């Protein structure tokens, strides 16, 4: 949270909110699940940043890298499957994933 003064001297509180759910690389289905596309090997930086409705994700066997902040703030995420090929996880990839 950040505080600042506007032109009239009234204190304004500006909330720094995470990205909206619409910013998810792939929108979760009605159960909060995502099947990551077959053939993909990388989950990009901030791909699911702030995706509060993401509950579970299934990765294809070829995913080797998860980018920085890829799941940052996914507070409902409880399950990730298909991690057998994973060799690299970027910084802050699972930060604030309270349910994981």
C-alpha positions in Angstrom: 0.0 0.0 0.0 1.3 3.5 -0.8 0.0 6.8 0.5 0.3 10.1 -1.4 -1.2 13.6 -1.3 -3.3 14.9 -4.2 -3.4 18.6 -5.2 -5.9 19.5 -2.4 -3.9 17.9 0.4 -6.4 15.0 0.8 -4.6 11.8 1.7 -5.1 9.1 -1.0 -4.4 5.5 -0.3 -3.4 3.7 -3.5 -3.6 -0.1 -3.4 -1.1 -1.9 -5.4 -3.1 -4.9 -6.7 -1.8 -7.9 -8.4 -2.6 -8.5 -12.1 -6.2 -9.3 -12.8 -7.3 -12.9 -13.4 -7.8 -12.0 -17.1 -4.0 -11.7 -17.4 -3.6 -15.5 -17.0 -1.8 -17.1 -19.9 -4.6 -19.7 -20.0 -7.8 -19.1 -18.2 -8.8 -21.9 -15.8 -11.9 -23.9 -16.5 -15.0 -23.7 -14.2 -13.2 -26.0 -11.7 -10.1 -23.9 -11.6 -8.1 -26.4 -13.7 -5.7 -25.8 -16.6 -4.2 -28.4 -18.9 -1.0 -26.8 -20.1 -0.6 -27.4 -23.9 1.3 -30.5 -25.0 4.6 -29.8 -26.7 5.4 -26.7 -24.5 8.7 -26.8 -22.6 8.6 -23.5 -20.7 6.1 -21.6 -18.6 6.8 -17.9 -19.2 7.5 -15.3 -16.6 4.3 -14.1 -14.8 2.2 -16.5 -17.0 -0.3 -17.0 -14.2 0.6 -14.1 -12.0 -2.3 -13.3 -9.6 -4.6 -15.9 -11.1 -6.7 -16.3 -8.0 -9.0 -18.8 -9.6 -6.3 -21.3 -10.6 -6.7 -24.4 -8.4 -4.7 -27.0 -10.3 -2.6 -27.3 -13.4 -1.4 -30.4 -15.3 1.9 -29.9 -17.1 3.0 -32.1 -20.1 6.1 -34.2 -19.5 8.3 -31.9 -21.6 8.1 -28.8 -19.4 11.6 -28.2 -18.2 11.5 -24.6 -16.9 9.1 -22.5 -14.9 9.8 -18.7 -15.3 10.1 -16.0 -12.7 6.9 -15.2 -10.9 5.0 -17.7 -13.1 2.5 -18.5 -10.3 3.1 -15.5 -8.1 0.0 -14.8 -6.0 -2.0 -17.9 -7.1 -3.6 -18.2 -3.7 -6.0 -21.0 -4.6 -3.4 -23.2 -6.3 -3.3 -26.6 -4.6 -2.0 -29.0 -7.2 0.6 -29.2 -9.9 1.2 -32.5 -11.8 3.7 -33.4 -14.4 6.9 -32.0 -12.8 9.1 -35.0 -13.8 11.0 -33.1 -16.5 11.5 -29.9 -14.5 15.1 -28.7 -14.3 14.7 -25.0 -13.5 12.4 -22.8 -11.4 12.7 -19.0 -11.7 12.7 -16.7 -8.7 9.5 -15.9 -6.9 7.7 -18.6 -9.1 5.4 -19.7 -6.3 5.5 -16.7 -4.0 2.2 -16.2 -2.1 0.8 -19.5 -3.2 -0.7 -20.0 0.3 -2.7 -23.2 -0.6 0.1 -25.0 -2.4 
